[in-house]
Amino acid sequence: MPSNEKGEVAVSRFYEIKGDKVVRNRKFCPRCGEGVFLAEHRDRRTCGKCGYTEFKK
């Protein structure tokens, strides 16, 4: 995920507009709830807020 010079993530890339609806491209953290996305790594998904981790198969 490209970042700007300050190290901030472009959150607009987490969403996509299809017709009249907004589609979320990332999965939400099941512990923290909606609004907190899981980071995508090569072998896992992690939450930066609570530390929740899901391993990919």
Buried (B, 14 or more C-beta within 10 A) or exposed (E): EEEEEEEEEEEEEEEEEEEEEEEEEBEBBEEBEEEBBBBEEEEEBBBEEEEBEEEEE
